[in-house]
Amino acid sequence: MSTRLSGMRFDSAGMQVLSREQCLFLLAHSAIGRVVFTDQALPAVQPVTFCLDGEDIVMRTAPGSRLAAATRDNVVAFEADDFDAALSTGWSVSAIGRARAAAEPREITRLGRLPLKVWTPGGIGHFIVMTTDWLSGRRTSVPAL
């Protein structure tokens, strides 16, 4: 259940419920997230660098990596967040969608021009594109004194 205050919605824990547009804005201004996938029938989580391409999340990895194999046309989850512990403020955005490998040469060339930083030496040969079919976000705010 959520409540409204001056156009904002809050969940039962008092956190602001973010709109799809707010979630996409926060994702567009973040560079590190976590992709959740299934690896050998078990849940797995891996930190990744990413960027948005429209409303899709784009990641890069090595073609033979377990992430590349596990996300091949599968439903995955994704999460990114930012918190300031000193101020007790922050946000979290979660997404669920289908991940696929970019295969068309024109798409690979276009994705290669995105401002996507890679933090591992072997992670430059393979693009994973994830749809954002479901987005959910929450934001904490500074508590009233």
C-alpha positions as CSV (number, residue, x, y, z in Angstrom):
1,M,0.0,0.0,0.0
2,S,1.3,3.5,-0.8
3,T,0.3,6.9,0.3
4,R,0.5,10.3,-1.5
5,L,2.0,13.5,-0.3
6,S,2.3,16.6,-2.7
7,G,2.3,14.4,-5.8
8,M,4.8,11.8,-4.4
9,R,3.9,8.3,-3.5
10,F,5.3,6.5,-0.5
11,D,5.3,2.8,0.3
12,S,4.4,1.3,3.7
13,A,8.0,1.7,4.9
14,G,7.9,5.5,4.2
15,M,10.1,5.3,1.1
16,Q,9.3,7.3,-2.0
17,V,8.0,5.2,-4.8
18,L,9.8,6.3,-8.1
19,S,8.1,6.5,-11.5
20,R,9.5,4.6,-14.5
21,E,10.9,7.9,-15.8
22,Q,12.6,8.6,-12.5
23,C,14.0,5.1,-12.5
24,L,15.4,5.5,-16.0
25,F,16.9,8.9,-15.1
26,L,18.7,7.4,-12.1
27,L,20.0,4.4,-14.2
28,A,21.2,6.8,-16.9
29,H,23.4,8.6,-14.3
30,S,24.8,5.5,-12.7
31,A,27.6,3.3,-14.1
32,I,27.8,0.2,-11.9
33,G,25.0,-2.2,-11.1
34,R,24.4,-5.9,-10.4
35,V,22.9,-8.4,-12.8
36,V,21.1,-11.4,-11.3
37,F,20.9,-14.6,-13.4
38,T,20.8,-18.3,-13.1
39,D,24.1,-20.2,-13.3
40,Q,23.9,-24.1,-13.2
41,A,20.4,-23.9,-11.8
42,L,21.5,-21.6,-8.9
43,P,21.0,-17.8,-8.5
44,A,24.0,-15.7,-9.2
45,V,24.8,-12.0,-8.9
46,Q,27.6,-10.2,-10.7
47,P,28.6,-6.6,-10.5
48,V,28.8,-5.0,-14.0
49,T,29.4,-1.6,-15.6
50,F,26.5,-0.6,-17.8
51,C,24.8,2.2,-19.7
52,L,21.3,2.8,-21.1
53,D,20.5,2.6,-24.7
54,G,17.0,4.1,-24.8
55,E,15.3,2.1,-22.1
56,D,17.5,-1.0,-22.5
57,I,20.5,-1.8,-20.2
58,V,23.7,-2.6,-22.1
59,M,26.6,-4.5,-20.5
60,R,29.8,-5.8,-22.0
61,T,31.6,-9.1,-21.1
62,A,33.9,-11.7,-22.7
63,P,32.1,-13.9,-25.2
64,G,32.9,-17.1,-23.3
65,S,32.1,-15.8,-19.8
66,R,29.5,-17.4,-17.5
67,L,27.5,-14.1,-17.7
68,A,27.4,-14.3,-21.5
69,A,26.3,-17.9,-21.4
70,A,23.7,-17.4,-18.6
71,T,22.0,-14.4,-20.1
72,R,21.5,-15.7,-23.6
73,D,17.8,-15.1,-24.2
74,N,16.9,-15.5,-20.6
75,V,15.0,-13.5,-18.1
76,V,17.3,-11.7,-15.7
77,A,17.1,-9.1,-13.0
78,F,19.2,-6.0,-12.5
79,E,19.8,-3.6,-9.7
80,A,21.6,-0.3,-9.2
81,D,21.7,2.0,-6.2
82,D,23.4,4.9,-4.5
83,F,23.5,5.6,-0.8
84,D,24.9,8.3,1.5
85,A,25.3,6.6,4.9
86,A,26.1,9.8,6.7
87,L,22.9,11.5,5.5
88,S,20.7,8.3,5.5
89,T,19.7,9.1,1.9
90,G,19.8,7.1,-1.3
91,W,17.9,5.3,-4.0
92,S,17.6,1.8,-5.5
93,V,16.2,0.7,-8.8
94,S,15.4,-2.9,-9.9
95,A,14.6,-4.1,-13.3
96,I,13.4,-7.4,-14.8
97,G,13.7,-8.2,-18.5
98,R,15.0,-10.5,-21.2
99,A,18.8,-10.4,-21.9
100,R,20.2,-11.2,-25.3
101,A,23.5,-11.0,-27.0
102,A,23.9,-8.3,-29.6
103,A,24.6,-10.2,-32.9
104,E,24.0,-7.9,-35.8
105,P,27.2,-6.1,-37.0
106,R,25.4,-2.7,-37.3
107,E,24.0,-3.0,-33.7
108,I,27.5,-4.0,-32.3
109,T,29.1,-1.0,-34.0
110,R,26.4,1.3,-32.7
111,L,26.7,-0.2,-29.1
112,G,30.4,0.2,-29.4
113,R,29.9,4.0,-29.5
114,L,28.0,4.1,-26.2
115,P,29.8,5.6,-23.2
116,L,30.2,2.2,-21.6
117,K,33.3,1.8,-19.5
118,V,34.7,-1.7,-19.1
119,W,36.6,-2.5,-15.9
120,T,37.9,-6.0,-16.8
121,P,40.5,-6.6,-19.5
122,G,38.6,-9.5,-21.2
123,G,35.2,-7.8,-21.1
124,I,35.2,-5.9,-24.3
125,G,34.1,-8.5,-27.0
126,H,30.5,-9.2,-26.2
127,F,27.5,-6.9,-25.7
128,I,24.5,-8.0,-23.6
129,V,21.3,-6.0,-24.1
130,M,18.6,-6.3,-21.4
131,T,15.0,-5.0,-21.8
132,T,13.5,-3.1,-18.9
133,D,10.1,-4.7,-19.0
134,W,9.5,-4.1,-15.3
135,L,11.1,-1.3,-13.3
136,S,10.7,-0.5,-9.7
137,G,12.5,2.2,-7.6
138,R,12.6,3.6,-4.1
139,R,14.2,6.6,-2.6
140,T,14.9,7.4,1.0
141,S,14.9,11.0,2.2
142,V,16.5,12.9,5.0
143,P,14.5,12.2,8.2
144,A,12.7,15.2,9.7
145,L,14.4,16.6,12.8
